[in-house]
């Protein structure tokens, strides 16, 4: 199905873009591969054109720090190392998250020319997260709010954190949706409070601040795919670029623990 996006250009000239958003439901075996795949999709769309929505869910817990974060401040490194919990660094900014079963991830790669709101960081956050919120409100039957810069909140508690990386022609916007996550793991592998927190958190603990949505992963995937009109399956996915990024970056301690 084709999605219609309107972009307001200088001199009030309206242009209609017809974009085919593709769908990729793909979880790879390792944390490094899953993080690398998001960036590989950005590179692939920039090279070949097109847009994509990906879903994935790690079968094992691992810590992911933002591009500029300091690992020793953001994670309980000794506990992670003792339990064999990997620490990875993503290519986008934002805070540290713990991945694992019950934490559904999505990644959107969008063409910057498709919508004027995508031309700024703030506009991108608002455009994408309002659409995500509306899709999930339909399932929940109650309000979902956008708070902080990139958090989605239900009943006063956060269930989705998000971040973006911007390229010359495309952007990567990815985030999480908590569905059946074990919050005890957060207390084990992350500090009680992050180094930076939004005002609405009010110094609440992880268990007080976060919430799992009472929704099945399949229902969430269908709702988000419908919201972005993503029906055409992404073929072939960028396997070689993903493996290159694992070799050169995501699989290396120099990258993951560089700060």
N, C-alpha and C positions, 0 to 999 in steps of 0.2 A: 504494500500500500504506500502511496506517496503522501508525504507530509508537506503542507503548505506553510511557509514561513515568510512573513513580511518584514522588510528591512527599510527603514526610513533613511534615505541618503541625503546629503547636502542638496539645497535648493528644492527641498520637499518633493523629490522624485521618488515614488514608491515602486519597488521592484519585487516581484514574486519569485521566490526560489522554490524549486521542486526538488526535495531531497529524499532519497531512499535511505532510511535508517535501518541498519542491519543488526541482527541479534546473534549474540554468542554466549551460550551457557556452557562455560568451560572452567573447571577447577583442575589445576595441574598438580603433580605429586608433591612439590616442595614449596616452602614459603618463598624462596628466591625466585622460582619460576613464576609463581602467581604475581609477585610484585613486578617482575620484569615484563610480564605479558601486557600489563596496562600500558607501560611506556612503549612497548613494541607496537601496540595498536595505534597509539598516537603517531608514531613514526610511519607506520604503514598507511594510515589515512592521509597523512601529509604528502606521502610519495605518490599514492595511487588515487587519492580523492575518496570521497564517501564519508559516512558517519556510522558509528557503531555503539550499541549498548551491550555490555558484558555483565554476566553474573558469575560469582564464584563464592565458595565457602570452604575455608580451610578445615581439613579433618583433624588438625593438631593445633594446639595453642602456640602462638608466637607473638612477640612484641614488634610493633612497627613504629619507628620514630619518623617525624617529619624531616624534610631535607636539611634544615638548619639546626635541628635539635641536638643537645648534648646528651649522649647516651647515659652517662653516669648520673645526671640529674633527672632523667626521664624514666629510668627503669631500675629495678632491683637486680643489678647485673649478677651478683653472686648467686642469688636464688635461681635466676634463669640458667646460668651456667651449670649449677649443680643438678638441675632437673632436665638439662638438655633442651631447654626452650630457646629457640633461635631468636636473635634480635636482628631485624632488618631495617633498612632505611629506604623510604620511598622517594620518588622524584619530585613530589609536591610538598608544599608547606603544611602548616597546621600542627596540631598536637599529637601526642603519642596515643596509640590505641593497642589493645590486646585483641588479636584475632583468635579464632577457634570455632568449634562446632556451635551452631546457634547464632553466629554472627554472619549475616548475609552481606556480601559485598556487591556493589555495582560499580561500573566504570562507563562513563559517557565520553565519547570522542565526538566533538561537534566542529563543524566548519564555521570559522569566525565570520565569514561573509553571509551566513544564513540569517542572522538576526542582529539588529543594531544593539540590542541589550548585551550581546556577547562581547562587545568591544571594550568593556571595562570589567575590572574584577568585581566590583559591587553589583553592577548590572547582571553579570553572569550568575553570581550567588542568588540574587533575587529571582531571576528568570527560571533557573533550574529548580531551586528548592521550593518555590511556590507551586510548580507543576508536580513535583514529588509529593508535597504536602496534600494537594488536592486529591491525587490518586489514592493516598493512604487514608484520607478522611472518608472517602467513599466506602472503604472497607471497614473502618472502625466505627463509623456512624457518630463521631464526635470530633471536636476541633484538633487540628495539628498546627502548631505555631513555629515560626522561624524566629529564633532568639540568638543572641550573640551575633557573630558574623555568619556562621555556617552550621548551626545546630538546629535539628528538628526536635520538637518537644511535644509530648503528650501528657496531659494531666500534670503539668509542671515538671516533668522529668525528661531527660534527654534519652532519645533512642537512636539518633543518627548524627554522626559527625562527618564532615565533608571537607575536601581540599581540592585545589586545582593547580594545574601546570599549563602555562600558556606558550604555544609555539607561534610561528610566523603566520601560518594559515589555519591551524586547528588548535583546539584546547582539549585537555584531559580533565574531566571533573569526576572524581570518584569518592565513594563514601561507604558507610556501613548502615545496616538496619539490624538492630538487636531484636531477636525473636525468641531464642531459647538459650541464652548465654549463661554460663556459670559465673556469677559475679564474685564468687570466692577466689577465683583465679586472679582477678584484678588486685585484690588485697595482697596476694602472694607475690606477684611479679611487678607491680607498679607502686610508686609511692602513694601514701594515703591521700595526698592532694597533689595535683600537677603543679609545676612551677608557675604556670599561667592558667588562670581560670576566668570564665565569664562572670560578670557581676551577678547574674541570676542564679549561679550555683550556690552562693551564700555559704561557702565552706562546707557544703554537705559531703559526706563520705560517698564512695562509689555506690554503695548499696542504696543510699538515700537519694542520690542524684540521677541514677540510671534506671531505665525500665525496659523490660522485654515487651514488645507488642504481642497481644494475644492473637496472632495470625500465623497461618502456615506459610512456609517459604514459597510454595508453589503459587499461592494466591497473591503474594506480594510481587513475585516475578511477573505474573500475568497482568497485574494492575499497572506496574511500571512500564512494561513493554507496550501496553495499550496506550498509556499516556504519551509515549514517545513514538507511537505508531511503528514499532520495530517488529517486523514480521519476517523479513527476508533473512535467512541464515547466512552468517558470515563465512564465506569459503574462498580460498583457504585461509585459515588463521596464520599469523606470522610466526611460524614455528622457529625458523632459522634466526630471525631477529631476536626472538625471546631467548634462545640459547646463547646468542652472542652477548646479549646484555647480562645474562647470568655469569658468563665467563669473565666479562670485562668489568662488571660492577656489582651486581646483586649477590653474587656468590663469594665476594671478597671481603675479608675483615677490614681492609683498608677503606672500603666504601661504607660498610655497615657501622663501623665503630671509629670513623675518622674524626669524630668530635665527641 
